[in-house]
């Protein structure tokens, strides 16, 4: 079911779209966290450290795939807002051609570079084998990740945030079941966790494809719309590659930080892993508000409704501010209990390190919420390169923080590197946003 976000109350549109997307992202996080939780509980702290030690390169590669898929969906949202159904279908066809080629290249490249990346991370010898066994299987399944995320991104660009939720729920439950089966029953260790993830992605992608084919005739291709078109492919790359690079650049900063953290020992790696995973859950609603703005702004740009874009962004700011207060309370009071999902309560040192990480970040949730909102709004307005530049600032901040401060001040600095990166990114985003809005306003007046 499509949803036209160019009519009606901007606040209501955002909330109605945001809630299913928020639940979907929650299940996505649980999906991603299931491996960490079950490995930590069933295999032990060392295996948990192994999975955590590759979190940065997992984000580097898989995050880039997700960003690429989200970027490819922006022209779909714009064509839908403009009611250009022929153009929309042509973009769908060319997304397929482009994704097949990029999927093969990314899979082969990531698998071949796995060991060099682990060496860059200074992965400790005692967890190296488990780390490799886990992440190389995840990389081999990049095609499955791309398949599901492309379908989900396209459907969301049409205003439907509910359908991807249902398949993500199925995938999350399947992933947990397979984790327990492969780790507990078949004793596959970390390999079992990664195999479960890939199989779950394949299953959800296939089911989502069947449903979309039956329920979204607007996406059905004809002979005329199925032809490859260089102009469409170039525009897809113009939107997709900057978003993928944005994830990559941000993740490179995380890799640099992780390489410093990996020198601090397994307890510290486990503490940061748990703290980072817990924080991802807590800030998820703020991230979802930001993601909603990409679709909202894309559709209203296609419909040439500048006033609605401004009202929608104002509504997004109000929602982000409200949730930032809620997020701080959740982090402070529920953070320790969420951390216990990952590890036994007897590991007090690790839990203490995790809570220190969560507490330090919680004071900066409003800054992070603004980052999510402005970056996604800029992407939805078609300025993906501008949004990507924020990743360069984050890369600089994480790299500088890792190599200058973590080595000198240890874990205290680890807890403050990410908030510092958020602040630096926002310093760029605020003026960039007003420049983009000025250009959009001028463009719409001239059309």
N, C-alpha and C positions, 0 to 999 in steps of 0.2 A: 504494500500500500504506500503510494507516494504521499508526501506532505509538502504543500506549497507554503513556504515561510515568507512569501512576499505580501501576504495579506493577514489581517488580524492583529491582535496585540503582540508587539515584539516580546514583552516579558513572558506572556503565556506561551508563545511559540518556543522561546528558548527553554523554558522549564519543561514543557511537554516533550521536547526533543531530548533534553538533557537527562531526564530521569531514566529512561530505558538505556541510554548510552552510558550513564553512570553505573547502572547495574551490570551492563555488559563489560565495562572496563574493570569493575570489581571482580567479575568472574575471570576476566583476562589475567588480572593480578593473581588471583587464587590459582589459576591455571599455571602461571609462571612460578608461583611460590610453592606449589604442591611438591615439586621435585625437592626443593630445599627443605621443606618441613619434613617430608617422609624420609629423605636421606638422613637428616639430622637426628630424627627420632629412631629410625630403624637400623641405620648403619653406624652412626657415631659422629663425634665432633670432627675427626680428621676428614671424613668424607664430606661433611658439611663445609669445611674449609676449602676442600677441592672444588666443589660446586661454586662456592662464593668467590674463589680466586679468579674464576673465568667470567664473572658477572660483567666486567667491563668490556671484554671482547665479544661477549654474547650481545650486549647492548650495541656495540659497534656495528656488528653485522646484521643481526635480526632487527635492531632498531632502524637501520638504514632501509631494510626491506619494507618495514611498516611505513616509514616516511615516504618512500617511493610510491607505495600504493595509495597513500593519502593524497599525495601530490597529483597523481594521475586522475583522481576523482574530482579535482577542482574544476576542470573544464566541463565535466558532466553537470555539476551543480550550476555553473554559469549558463550552459545551454538549456537546462531544465527551467531555470528562472526566466530565460528569454523565450521559452516555449518553442525552441528550435529542435524538434524531435529528430529530423533527419541528421542534423549536426551531432546530436547526442549519440545516435546510433553509430555514426562514423567514428566517434571517439571510442566507443566501446570496442569496435572491431580493431582499431589500431592499438588500443591498450593490450589486446590479446597478443598481437604480433610482437609488440615491443617487449612485453613481459616474458614471453617464451625465451627470447634471445638473452635478455638480461638475467633471467633466472638461471640459465645454463652457465653463463659467465660467472655469476656470483657464487654458485655452488662449487664449481671447480676451483675457483680462486680461493675461496674460504677454506676448503678442505686442504689444499696444498700449503696454505700459509698458517695452518693451525699451530704447528710446532714452533715456527719462528715467532709467532705472536706470544706463545707461552714463555718463550725465552725472554722476550721484551718485557714481559710482566714480572720477571724474576721469580717465577713460580717455584716455591720450595721443593726440594727433591722428594721429601716424604709424601707430597700430595700430587706430584707431577703426573704420574701414570693415571690416577683417577681423574684428574682435571682434563687430560687429553681424551680419555675414553668417553667422558661425558660430552665435551663440547664438539668433538669431531662428528659425532652422530647428529647433534643438533644442526650443524652446518650442512651435513649431507641431506637434511630434510628441508632446506631452504625453499625448494619448489612447493612443498606442501604449505609452508607459512605464507608464501606469496599468493598461492591459489585462494586460500580462505580470505586473506586480508584484502585482496583486490575485490572480491565479491562483496565483502562487508563494506568497504569504502564506497563502492559504486552505489549500493543500496542506501547507505546513509546520505550520500550526496543528493538523492531524490527525496530526502526528508523522512525516510523510514529508519528509525533507530531501534525499532522493536525486533524486527526479524533477525538481525545479526545476534541479538541478545539470546534468542532461543537456541540457536546453534552453538553459541559460546557456552551456554549453560550445559548443553549436552556434552560438549567437548570437555568441559571442566570435570564433570562427573566421571566421564570415561577415563580421563587422564589420571584421576585419583585412584580409580579402580585398577587400572593397568599398573600404576606405580606400586600399589600394594601387592598385586599378583606377581609382578616381575622381580620386585625386590625381596619381599617376604617369602613367597612360595618358591620361586625359581632361583633365588640368591644371586641375582644379576648385578647387585650393587648399583653404582652410579650409571652403568650402562642401561640398566632397566629403566631408570628415571628418564633418560634421554630418548630411549625407544618409545616409551609411553607417550612422551610429548609429541613426537613425530607422527605416530599412528593416530593420535587424537586429532591432530591438525588435518591429516588426510581425511578422516571420517567426517569431520565438521565441514570441510571444504566440499566434499562430494554431496552431502545432504543439502548444503546451502545452494549449490549449483542446481540441483534438481528442483528445489523450491523456487528459486529465482526464474528458472526456465518456465515453470508452470504459472507463476503468479505475477510476473512483470513483463507483460507484452511490450511495454515501451522500450525494453532492452533487446527485443528480438531483431535479428539482422535480416536484411534483404540482399539481393544480388548487388544492388547499387551501393548499399552502405557497407558491405563486407570487404570492399577493395582496400588494399593498403594505400595510404596517402601520406607522402613525405611531409606535407604541411601540417597535418594532424599529429604525426609522430614527433616532429620538432617541437610543437606546442606542448605535447605531453612531457617531453624531456625537459622543456623549459620550466614546467611546473613540478615535475617529479624529482629530477636530479637535485635541485637546490634543497628540497625537503629531505632527501636522502643524505645529501652532504651535510645538512644541518645536524642530523642525528650523528653522522660520522665524526664531524668536527667536535661536537659535544662529547662524543664517546671517546675520542682520542685523548681529550683532557682527562676523562675518567680512567682510561688505560694508564696514563702517566701517573695519576694519583694512586691507582691500584698497585702499580709497580713499586711505589714507595711503601704502601701499606703492607705488601707481601714480605717486606724485610722486617716487619715488626713481630712476626710469629703467628702460629695458628690461632691462638686465643684472640688476638687482635683482629685477624682476618674474619674469624667467626663472629666477633662482636660487631664489626662494621657491616658484615653481610646481613645479620639480623636487623640491625638498626636501619640500614638502607631499605630492606624489604618492608619493614614495618612502616617507615616513613612514606614509601610509595603508596601503601594502602591508605594512609591518613590523608595525603594530598590529592588522592584520586578524584574527589568531587571537583576540586579547583581545576585540575587538568581537564576534566570533562566539560566544564563551563567554557574553557578555552577552545576545545575541539568543536564544540557546538558553534562557536563564532565563525569558524572556517566555512561551514555549510551555510549558515545564516547570511554571512557577508557575500559569499559566492552567488547564492540565489538572488539576493537583492541587487547585487551589481549587475547581474544578467537582466534584471527587470528595470534597471536604471532608477532605483529608488534610494537616492542618497540620504534623504531624511530618515528613512527606516533604518538604514545602516547606522546612523548616528544614535538613534534611539535604542537600537539593539545593543550597541557597545556600552551605552550608559547603563542599561539594564544588567549587562554582564558585569560591570564594575560593582554594582550594588550587590549582586549575588556573590561575587568573589569576596567582597569585604565581609559579608555576613558569615560566609563559610570559614574564612580565615580565623575568626574568633572561635568558632566551633572546633576547628582543627587544632588550635592551641590547647583547648581543654581536653580533647581526645588524647593528644600526645602526652600531656602531663599526667593525666589520671589513668588512662587505659594502656599506655605504651608498654609498661612492664608485663601486663597480662597478654598482650598481643605477642610479645617476644617469647613467651612461654610456649607458643605454638611450635617454635622451631627447635627447642632444646630442653633438656631436663632442668627442673628447678634447682637441682644441686650444682649446676654450673653457674654459680653466683658471679664469678669474675666476668664471664662472657656476657651475662645478662646486664651487669653493671655498665660494661663498655657500650652495649647496645643502647641502653637508656640514656647514657651521656650523649650519644650521637643524635638520638631522637630529640632530646631536650634542646640541644644547641640549635638544631634546624627549625624548631617550632616557632621561635621568635621572629622568623623571617617569612612566615607563610603568606602574608599579604604581598610581600615583594615577589614571591614565586607565583602567586595567583595573577598578579598583573603581567608577569612575564608570559604565562600561558595565554592569557586573554589577548594581549597586543600582538604577540607573534602569530597566533592563529588567525586573527582578524586580518593582519597584513597578508598572510598567505591566501586567505579567501578572496581578498581584493586583487589577487593576481601578481603580487610583488614578492614572489618566493625568494628571489635573490636577496632582497632586503632582509627578509626574515632569517635567511641563512646566515647573514653576517653576524647576527647575535651569537651564533654558535662559535664564531671566531673569538669573540670576547670571552665566552665561557671557557673555550680551550685555553686561552691565555691565562685566565684566572686559575683554572685547575692545575695547569702545568706549573705555573709560578708557585702556587701554594704547595704543590707536592714536592717540588725540588728544593725550594727555599725554606719553607716553614715546617713541613712534616719531618724532614730530616733533622731539623734543629729542635722542634718542640714536641715531636711525637704525636700521640693520639689526640691531644688537645687541638692541634692544628688540623688534623683529619676532620674533626667534627665541624670546623668552621670554613673549610675550603669551599664546599658547595654553596652555602649562603653568600660567601664573597663573590662567587661566580654569578649568582642570581642578581646581586646588586649591580655588578658591572654590566651585565646584559641589559638591565632596565635603564641604565644611564644612556645606552645607545637607543633603546626601543622607543622611549618617549618622544624625542625629536623626530625619529624616523617615522613614527606613526602619523604625526601631524603633517610631515612632508608628503606621505602617501595619500592621506585624506585630501590634501590640497590638489594633488595631481588627479585623483579620481574625480573630485568635484569639477575641475577644469575640463576633463575629458568628457564627462556626462553633459556638461553645458554645451560643449562643441558638437556633440553627436546629434 
